[in-house]
Amino acid sequence: MASEWSPGSSSRRTFIKQTTGLAGLTLAPMNQAEPSAPGPTLVQGATELSLRINGRVYSLRAEPRTTLLDALREYLHLTGTKKGCDHGQCGACTVHVDGERITSCLTLAIMQQGKQITTIEGLAKGDQLHPMQEAFLKHDGFQCGYCTPGQIMSAVACIREGHATSDDQCREWMSGNICRCGAYPNILAAIREVASSQ
């Protein structure tokens, strides 16, 4: 058992050593930096990036901390992907990276080099809309339209992932995409129609 400590009898450091069983150890002063192993090289300032988006390679110069969303909108002027909450909570910025849906506001552009990025602009083939885009038009799956690109990108991924086999399953797997206008029944109808046709 550690010896009894009373205020004023010793330093806080002595008290901690005694109560934690570290009495025989020497602790380094708190303000002294510990030697550490060399870390990874830090990239600072703007750097050259190369992103493959919708089958085309784009080159840009941006800070390493630039999000994929900001790279798309501010640097490459691909403004179909929307900035909603900028915290990964609303799904308006959903894109596909190597076939998987992600919120582009939560990933750095520099991390997506060498990957295939698909945005809402890349779904249609020329003048031919993607079946999901057609279904959203048919079922009025939007009102203000701000969340629609993210909803469509998530809906396409939801079907591809096999998560649109029932209304409840579809609601669950689309729950990361918020529609502030409340067009959920129409969005669900659009997704279920496309899912049933595949």
C-alpha positions in Angstrom: 0.0 0.0 0.0 1.3 3.5 -0.9 2.2 5.7 2.0 -0.3 8.3 3.2 -0.1 11.6 1.4 -1.1 14.9 2.9 -1.2 18.4 1.3 2.1 20.1 1.7 4.1 17.0 2.5 5.4 16.4 -1.0 5.1 17.5 -4.6 2.3 16.4 -6.8 4.8 14.4 -8.8 5.7 12.5 -5.7 2.1 11.9 -4.9 1.4 10.5 -8.4 4.5 8.2 -8.2 3.4 6.9 -4.8 -0.3 6.3 -5.6 0.4 4.6 -9.0 3.2 2.3 -7.9 5.8 4.3 -9.9 7.9 5.3 -6.9 11.1 3.6 -8.2 10.8 5.3 -11.6 12.2 8.6 -12.7 9.7 10.7 -14.6 10.9 13.2 -17.2 10.0 16.8 -16.5 6.6 17.8 -18.0 8.0 20.6 -20.2 10.8 18.5 -21.8 10.1 17.2 -25.3 10.3 13.4 -25.7 12.6 12.3 -28.5 10.5 10.7 -31.2 11.0 8.7 -34.3 11.1 10.6 -37.6 7.5 10.9 -39.0 6.3 11.0 -42.5 7.3 13.9 -44.7 4.8 16.7 -44.5 3.5 18.2 -47.7 3.0 21.9 -47.1 1.7 24.6 -49.5 -0.1 24.0 -52.8 0.8 20.8 -54.6 0.0 19.3 -57.9 -2.9 16.8 -58.0 -4.2 14.6 -60.7 -7.8 13.3 -60.3 -9.7 10.9 -62.6 -13.3 12.1 -62.7 -16.0 10.8 -64.9 -13.4 9.1 -67.1 -11.3 12.2 -67.6 -8.1 13.2 -65.9 -8.0 16.6 -64.3 -4.8 18.3 -63.1 -5.0 21.0 -60.4 -2.9 22.7 -57.9 -4.3 22.8 -54.4 -3.5 22.7 -50.7 -3.2 19.1 -49.3 -6.1 19.9 -46.9 -8.5 20.6 -49.8 -11.5 18.3 -49.6 -12.6 16.4 -52.6 -15.8 18.4 -52.5 -14.0 21.7 -52.7 -11.7 20.4 -55.4 -14.7 19.4 -57.5 -16.6 22.7 -57.0 -14.0 25.4 -56.5 -11.1 24.2 -58.6 -12.7 22.1 -61.4 -16.2 23.8 -61.5 -18.1 20.5 -61.4 -20.8 22.1 -59.3 -23.4 19.3 -59.6 -22.1 17.9 -56.3 -23.6 20.1 -53.6 -22.2 21.5 -50.4 -24.8 21.0 -47.7 -23.7 20.7 -44.2 -19.9 20.3 -44.9 -19.9 17.8 -42.0 -20.9 14.5 -43.7 -24.4 14.5 -42.2 -26.7 15.4 -45.1 -25.4 13.4 -48.0 -25.7 16.3 -50.6 -22.1 15.8 -51.6 -22.2 12.1 -52.3 -20.0 10.8 -55.1 -18.7 7.4 -56.1 -15.0 6.5 -55.6 -14.0 3.2 -57.2 -17.7 2.4 -57.3 -18.4 3.1 -53.6 -20.4 6.0 -52.3 -18.7 8.5 -50.1 -19.4 12.0 -48.7 -16.9 14.1 -50.6 -16.8 16.8 -47.8 -15.1 14.3 -45.5 -12.2 13.1 -47.7 -9.2 14.9 -49.0 -8.7 15.3 -52.7 -5.1 14.3 -52.4 -6.2 10.9 -51.1 -8.2 10.2 -54.2 -5.4 10.3 -56.7 -5.3 7.2 -58.9 -8.9 6.3 -58.1 -12.0 6.5 -60.3 -14.3 9.3 -59.2 -17.9 9.5 -60.5 -20.0 12.6 -59.9 -23.6 13.3 -60.9 -22.2 14.8 -64.1 -20.8 11.4 -65.1 -24.0 9.3 -64.7 -25.7 10.2 -68.0 -24.3 9.0 -71.3 -24.4 12.1 -73.5 -28.1 13.0 -73.8 -29.3 9.7 -72.4 -30.1 10.0 -68.7 -29.2 7.3 -66.2 -32.3 5.2 -65.4 -32.2 6.6 -61.8 -32.3 10.2 -63.2 -35.2 9.3 -65.4 -37.0 7.7 -62.4 -36.5 10.8 -60.3 -38.1 12.9 -63.0 -41.0 10.4 -63.5 -41.8 10.2 -59.7 -41.1 13.9 -58.9 -38.3 12.7 -56.5 -37.3 16.3 -55.8 -38.7 19.7 -54.9 -36.0 22.3 -54.5 -33.5 19.9 -56.0 -30.6 20.8 -53.8 -30.2 17.3 -52.3 -31.1 15.5 -55.6 -27.5 14.9 -57.0 -26.5 13.3 -53.7 -29.8 11.4 -53.5 -29.3 10.0 -57.0 -25.7 9.0 -56.4 -26.6 7.2 -53.2 -29.6 5.6 -54.8 -27.5 4.2 -57.7 -25.0 2.8 -55.1 -27.8 1.5 -52.9 -29.1 -0.7 -55.7 -25.6 -1.8 -56.8 -24.8 -2.8 -53.2 -28.0 -4.9 -53.1 -29.7 -2.8 -50.4 -32.9 -1.9 -52.3 -34.8 -5.2 -52.1 -37.6 -3.7 -49.8 -38.9 -0.4 -48.8 -37.6 -0.7 -45.3 -34.2 -1.8 -46.4 -34.0 1.1 -48.9 -35.1 3.6 -46.3 -32.3 2.3 -44.0 -29.5 2.5 -46.6 -30.6 5.9 -47.9 -30.9 7.4 -44.4 -27.6 9.3 -44.8 -29.2 11.5 -47.4 -31.5 14.2 -46.1 -34.2 15.9 -48.1 -35.3 19.0 -46.3 -38.4 19.3 -48.6 -39.6 15.9 -47.5 -39.8 14.2 -51.0 -39.0 10.8 -49.4 -42.0 8.8 -50.7 -41.2 9.9 -54.3 -37.5 9.2 -53.9 -38.3 5.7 -52.5 -40.7 5.1 -55.4 -38.0 6.0 -57.9 -35.4 3.8 -56.3 -37.8 0.8 -56.0 -38.8 1.1 -59.7 -35.2 1.1 -60.9 -34.3 -1.7 -58.5 -37.2 -3.9 -59.7 -36.2 -3.4 -63.4 -32.7 -4.8 -62.8 
